[in-house]
Amino acid sequence: MSEEVEEHDCDCPPEGLPAYMGTFADLMSLLMCFFVLLLSFAEMDALKYKMVVKSLDNAFGVQREVAANEIPKGTSIIAQEFSPGEPRPTPLKQVRQDTIDETRDALKVKMDAEDVAKEQAKEIAEEAEKFKEALEGEIQEGLIDVETELNRIVIRIREKGSFQSGNARLNKEFLPIIVKIHDVLVKTDGQIAVAGHTDDLPISTPRYRSNWELSTSRATSVVHELLRLAEIVPERFVLEGYADTQPLVPNDSSENRAQNRRVEIVVLKSFLSDEVNKSVQNLNEQGGSVDSQVEAVRQ
């Protein structure tokens, strides 16, 4: 009995947490709420907040704008490098590369068109130089002018030395010059338009009722002389007469009127591809509507 009494009489702490811990925990909770309320009422620096957010965005974001000094290239086991595709505008702020076949074909067509235009401009300039070399003496005498305008070469025959005043018959002395022009035209391709022009002085003779007939008759005389040599097919020629409707200079003096009296031989260089030309020819042979189908061929 004595041992049991001694065990119950020992000075042992009570079981569980001390009583003051409940009050302490309540006090800490109240202090935390107090400081949270203080922080919520405090003024926040918006600029500093934005800087912190931007820094975090750059650190953890997956889509960033990175300045590139060179064209991006990639490497792999199969291909060591590739060329980036043609960029296309997109409403999304994303950087992507597109190397599909459609983009490459469009780029190739664009480059081909530019190359063709440069090549044709070079060809026109070279042919114009050949005309100038062949007719150098006549150009210096003021009988002929040679110019290039876009896709055509213009050989301008002045009335001086070529026609009598009010007459459409070529002077015999001018026929060798027509032969020189013919020899260069044979070496060119494209359509040949021969156009007659007069000044604004009205004409009315038993043979020519107006400047329209005179300008057309002079152009006809040049075409007949070119065809007489039988080396240029007639299908290449187009005959035009403009009377005084397209003067080079105002018809306000005798010198200017003499300059406006002329016959122009225009070599038109075609910019259509061989495929389109063949298609147009086939449409003509079949009797189809050329205007409505040429556009479809180009596309």
C-alpha angles and dihedrals in degrees: 000000000000093000092053092050091051091053092053095045096056117117100244126162116252120263120262131025120329115267094243092063091075092055091045093051091050090051093051092049091051091048092050091051089048094054092044089055090048091052092049091053094047120103115255124218102234095193093052090046091054091049090052092048092048091049091052091046092054091045099049105018121108100206114060135155107243119185110236121203094188137035108275114253132183133206132209140162092264103038123025096202143002136197119243118246125248108283118241126195116258131181090225122086094236132125112220139158123224121199102163119145093248092063092048092050092050090050091048092051091050092050091046092052091051092048092049092050092050092046093050092048089052091048092050092050092050093050091048089054090053090054091049092050093048093047099035095124095047091048091053090050091053094243097116138023126199120201139162121225117183105295098356143072117222121205106190116201111198122213090241107102095354106072138018115242109279092003132108098201115109116238114247090232089061097053095087088057090054088053091054090050090048093052091057095041090057089062094052133075131215135066121312117218117192112196129183123211133185137183125260097264107114119239129200119171134148088260103037118036095189145352088273092067093041094052092046092047092052091051089048091053091054092048092049091051092049092048092047089072088060098216100104119065115238091232090074094062129091119185121213136173121192103170106199097330097103109041120175092214133010114285093236101117140030091251092053093046090052089052092052093052101087148119117232125205106201120192107204114206112208118229094193119110122246090252093057092045091052091047092051090050091051091050091052091051091048093047093238128149104275097189093054097045105038090073090054090052092052091052 
